[in-house]
Every structure is written in C-alpha cells, then in structure tokens.
Amino acid sequence: MENFIPVCEPALLGNEKKYLLDAVESGWISSAGKYVSEFETQFAKYCGVEHGIGVCNGTVAIHLALVALGIGKGDEVIIPNFTMIATAFAVCYTGAIPVFVDADPNSWNISIEKIEAKITSKTKAIIPVHIMGLVCDMDPILALAKKYNLSVIEDAAEAHGAEYKGKKSGSFGHLATFSFFANKNLTTGEGGMVVTNDSKFASKSRYYKNLCFPLEGAREYNHADIGFNYRISNLHAAIGLAQLEKAEQYTEMRINNFKNYQKLLSEIKGISTQVWDETVYKHVHWMNAIKVDPIVYGRSRDELMDILKKEGIDSRKLFNGMHTQKSLREYGCVMEGEYTVTEDLSRNGLYLPSSSTLTLSQVNRICDVINGAKI
C-alpha cells in the first residue's frame, strides 16, 4: 500500500554495512571475531557495568542469567503479569515457576505495592521488566530483594539507554538482559546481551552459553555440565557495534517521536499513555503505546486498530496477561488472582508506529486518523 506506515523499522544509519562487510571479508562470521568482544565491552561500558556477554537473542539472555544464579526446579521467580511471554518462558526453561504480579496503573511496570505479598520461602529472584522503555522503580525492588535475600535480574529488552535517577538500565540488578531484535532501539537483527558487575556471574554466563566448554585451557571436549549453544555471531555483533556508536542519536529520535505524539494525543479525550516523573526517569520510548477508554473515546481499541489499518497505518495490541496463557497454566503456574490493570491494558492498549526514523508528517497523519475516528 502506498504511504503505508509500518509499526517499526530498524534505523541503519551508521557503519553497519562497513563493519558487516569487514567481518565477512575477514572470514570470521561465526561466534569468534573482533566484533563480538568489542561489542560486549562497549555495550557493558554504555550500561555502566563491568561485563557484557553476547548471546543469540533476548529470551536466552534471561535464561542464561537465571542459570548463572543457580535458579532451578522447586524455585519461584516473581515477574510482571504484564510482559512479553518470553520473560515467563525463560523461567520455565529452568524448571522454576514464574509468579505473576499485576501492573501499576500509571507506569504499567510491575506494581511495587503488590510484590511482597507474592514472596514465599521458594522465591529466589525478581525480574522487573522495563515496559516500553520506562525503567521500573528500582529502589524499593532492590530493598525488597535485600530484605528477603533475593536476586534481581533486570529484563531491559525494551529499555536500551533508559535511566532511573541518573543511572542507565542494566546497572541495577545482579544481572540484566537485553534484546537486539529488529524493532528495538538498538538492533542486531537477532541478538541479546547479559550484563553484570559480578565477575562470578559473568564467568558462569560465558561458560554455560558455549556448551560448557572450559573458559581457559585446551578444548578437550569433556563437558562437566549441561550447557547451551547461545552464542552471538561476529556478523550480528558487527551490526551491534555500529548501532551502539549512534545510540544517543537513536535514543533522541525515539524521545522526539514521543514528544510529537504527546502534543497531539494529549488533546484527544479517551487516549492515555504511561505516566512517569521526568525528574526521576528517562523514558526511551521503545514503542509509543496508548490506552483507549472506549466510553470516553467512543470506540474500542480494536475498532481504532481497524480504522488505522484501512488508512495504511500499522499497529499492535499490547501483551496479554501471563495469567491468561494456556501454556503457563499447563506448566503449573498459579493463574488465579486479581490482575485488573493488566486486563485493562490487554483489552484497551495498543502501540503505534515507533520507528526511530518516523517523520513529523507521519506522526501528524497518524494522530489525525485517531482524532478523526473519535465519536
């Protein structure tokens, strides 16, 4: 369709082709090569931590972090109910049970007030997910973790460069994980990263991601533990390094997109977004998500999405709650409980086109359609 606006396209405005061609010409196209180590080092530095461990996607990054912490069968891990299901699946890979906590009605992140009630003697970790590019309120989460001797893994898949009280996402937990899928603010196409300040956890992550080959000495093909093939390729890392060189530019582009949306959407009754304190949080707007109040707006979320589609504008529904997932019920998760905020977001939420390269004229067009559809 002419003038079609996709929900998200990668911005490849730097040295991606140059570095990728260099990697190909060097012959190092698999999991060894200079770009892997350089990308790991520079991304860890970008987050303000000591160690980066590149992997093949964000889901396995969470799994690897859990394995490094020794999480396994019989353990419980607290996660947001409102999140991409990858967070829950990664916990399941270990044999542990994900335990769900409803979302906060303002930030849409995990509700701080509801975490403690879900902690039991089996709880071993909390995974706060920084939804849509907004860091969770980390101080009370870390205080709870300290009180109950729990580990914290930040799922920062949606929050490259986001900040809380002046510190970047990925620098708060015992470990943190990132995704570099094509729609992320920084992308490698497919890829992920575990970051940490703890050298022990870094070594375990490196060990388990590469089939448990010894980290030092000759490769004898004797394996003491069951490991995983979670390596990132030199090709993907080459793209990642080029992306990282323009991280601040890409971040500002996403923030600017939101500001353009905000000016127009704030005038439309029945449309709302996340709420946060800009003196505490730097939101990087992975996706420009909105919630539709069908009574005030006059149309349902699904009706609005249909109208946008007819006008050549792509959009996506927000996540379904973990408590509704058949796979997790059959796995053995406790599905009962009140998750009113998650249900509201799942029923009424969507995200709009959010490419870094989105133009002001495109934003104006999208908002004109949303305003025109209001009854």
N, C-alpha and C positions, 0 to 999 in steps of 0.2 A: 504493500500500500504506500502510495506517495505521501511523504511527510509523516510517516509512521515514527512515533517516539517510543523506543524500547525502554523497558524498566531500568536497565542498567547496562552500560557498555564499558569495557576497560579503557583507561587512558594510557596510551603508549607513546609518550611524548619525549622520551629521553634516549638513552643509549641501549635500549632493548635489542634492536637489530644488530648493533655493533658488537655487543657482548655475546649475543647468541651466535653470531657468525664466528666470532673468535673461539668460542667453545667448540663449535663444530669443526673448525679448521685445526684445532689442537688435537682432535681425536678423543678428548675427554668428554664424553657425552652421558656417561652414567653417573654413579654416585661418588666418584672421586673427581678432583679437579679444583683449580684455584677459586672458582666462583662459589663453591659450597662453603669452604672455610671462611672466605671473605664476607659472604652474605650472613653467615651465622655470627661472626664477630661484630659486624657493623649493625645488624639488627638488635643484638643484645645491647650494644652501646646506645642505640637510639632509644631503647626502652629504659635505660639507666640501670642495667643489671650486668652481671659478670659473664654469664654463659648463654649461648644460643645453640640449640640442637635442631637442625633442619630435618623435616620429615615430609612424607608424600601428601598429607592433607591435614586439615584441622581436627578431624574426628580422631585419627590415630594419635595426634598430639595429646589429646585429652587422655586417651587410653594409656599412652606411654607415661604420662605424668602420674596417673594412678598406680601403674606398675612400679614406678620408681619409689612411690610412697609405701609400697607393700600392701595396697588395698586388694582384698580378695573375698572369697566366699565367706558368708556369715557377717560381713561388714555392711554398714549402711552409709550412704553418701547423700547429703542434702543438696538438692538442685532446685532451680526455679521451676514452677509448673508451666510458666510462660517462657518457652525457649524453643529453639530448633531441637528436634528429637535426637540429633547427634550427641548432645550432652548426655542424655539418658542412655543411649545405646553404648557409649564408651564405658559407662559404669557397668552396664550389663556384661560387657566383654570380660570383665574381671571376675564375674561371679557374684559381685556385690549387688545390693538392692538400692536403686535410686529412690529417694524420699522427697516428695514434692512440697513446695511452699508457694503460696499464691503471690501474685504480683502486687506491687504498690500502685495505687490508682493514679498517682501523679507521674512518677518516673517510669513506670512499667517494669522496673527492675524488681528483683526479689524483695518481698516485704520484710524489712528488718524486724518489725514487731512480731512476726509470726515464725521466725526461725527457731527460737529457743524451745518452743513447745514441741518441735519435731525431733529434738535431740534425745537420744536414748543411749543406753550402755553400749549399743552396737555401732553408734555413729563414729566414723573415723575421719570424715572430711566434709567440707562445704565447698561447693563450686558456684560462686557467684558469676553470673553471665552479664556482661555489659551490653544491655539490649540497645540495638540500633546505633551504637556509638557513644552511649552515655555510661560512664563508669558508675558502678554501684557505690553506695555509701559505705566505704571500706572500713572506716574506724570502728564502728560498732560490730561489724562482722569479725574483724581481727580480735576485738575484745572478747567476743563470744568464743572464738576459736582458742584463745589463750585460757579462758575460764574452764573450758571442757577438754583441753589438750587435743584439739582437732587440727588437722592440716587444712590449708586453704589453697585451692587451685583456681586461679582466675581464668575463666573462659572469655578471652578477649578477641574472639574471632571477628567481632563486628566493630572493634574499637582501636584500630591502629592509630597511635598518636593522641588518643583521648587522655584527658588529665583529671585528677582529683587532688585538690589542694596543692597544685603545682607539680605533682609527680605523675609521670606517664603510666598508663595502663600497662600491666605486666610486671610492675615493680613492687606490688603489694603482697602477693601470696608467696607461699613456699615455692610454688611453681606457677607459671602461667602459660597459656596456649593461644596460638593464633592460627587463623586460616588465611590462605592467599588465593582463594577461589577467584574466578574471573570477575565477580561482582564486588569484591572487597576494595576498600580504599587503596590498598597496595596489593598487587596481584602477581602471581607467577603462573597463572592459568590453573594449575593444581599444585598444592603445596601447603605446608604448615610449619610451625616452629614451636618448640618448648623453650622457655627462658626461665632462668633461675639465678639466684645469688649463691646457692648452695652447691659446692663442688661435688659433694657426695651424690646429690640428686642428678647433677649433670652427667656424672660418670655412669650412673645406672641407666639414665636415658640413652646415652650413647651405646652402652653395652647391649641393652635389650632391643634397640631399634635395628641392629645389624646382626640378627640371628645369634646373638650372644657369643660372637667371636671375641676373643680376648682383646682388650684395648691396647695392649703392648705385647711385644714379642712376636715370634714367628706364628704364622697361621697353620695350626696342626690339624684342623678340622675335628677337634674334640670339643664338644659342647656340654658344659656343666648344667646349663639351664635352658628352658624353652624360651626362645626369643622370637622376634618378629622382623619381617622384611619391610621396614618403614622408611627406607632411605629416600632422600630427595635427590634428583639428578642435577648434574652440573648445568644442564640446559635451563632447567627451571630456576636454579639459583642465579644464573646469569641475568635472567629477566628480573628476578627479585632485587638484585643489586642495583640495576638501572632504575627500578621503581623507587628504591629507598633513597637514591640520590635526589629524587624530586618529591620526597614525602611531604615536606612542608607546603609545596605548591599544590599537591593533590588535596591535602587537608583543607587548605584555604578555599579551594574550589568547591569542595563539598559544603563547607560552612557558608560560603557565599550563596550557594544554591538554596540552602535553607532560609537564609535571610530574605531572599527574593520570594520564596514561597510564603514565608511568615507575613510579609507586608500585605499580601493579597488574601491569604486564607484567614487571617485574623478578622477580616471584615465579613466573613461568611458565617452566619449563625448556624450552629449544629455541627461544626467541624472543629475538632480539637487535636492537639499534639501532646507529646510528653511535656512535663513541667519540671524545671530544674533551676537551681540557683547559679547564675553565671559567675558569681564571685568564688564559687567552690569547684564548679565543674567546667571542663572544656569539652563540649559535645562535638563529635566529629561527623555526625550525620551519615552513617553508612547508608541508611535508607531514610527518605523523607516519609515517615509514617503518619497517618492521620486516623482519627476515630470519628465515625459518623453517628450522631444522635438522630435516629430515624424519625422521632417525633418532632424535634425542632427543625431538622433539615427537610423533612417531608418525603424522603426516600430512604430505602435501606442501603446498606453498604453494597450488596450485590447488584441492586438496580443502578447505583452510581458506576460500578465497575463495567456494567453492560454499556452504559452511555459512553464512558471513556473509550471502551473498545471500538464502538461504532465510529468514534471520531479519530481512530488510529492512535490511541494513547494506551500503552501497556500499563498494567498494574498487577499487584499480587495481594492475596489475602494474608493476614498475619497468622502466626503459628496457632495450631490447635493445641489445647492444653494437654499436658502429659497424662492427666487423669482420664482422658478420653481415648487413649491409644490402646487398641486391641492387643498389639504385640506386647505392651508392658503389663497389661492385665494377665495375659497368659504366662508371662515370665515370672509373675509372683508379686508384683508391686501392689501396694495398698492404694486403691483407686478412690476410696470413699473420702469425703471431706468437702468443705465449702471452698470453692475457688471462683468466687463471684467476679473478681476483677479480670482474671484470665478469661472467663466465659464471655464477659463484656468485650474484651479486646478481640477474641477469636470470632465473635459474632459480628462485630461492628468495625473492625480495623482493617486497613489496607495500607500498602505503601505505593507511592507514586514514582514516576521516573526519577532516578537519582544519579545518573552518570556524572562523573566529575566534569565532563565537557558539556553538560547541559547548558543551553543558552538562555538568556533572559527572555527572548521571544518565545521559546518553547515553554518556559515556566508561565508566562503570561497566557499562552494558549491553553495550557492545562487548567489553570485557575479560572479562566473564562468559561470553560466547559463545566467545571464544578459549580461555579456560581450560577450559570445558566440552567443547570439541572435542578437547582433548589426550588422546592414548591412553597 
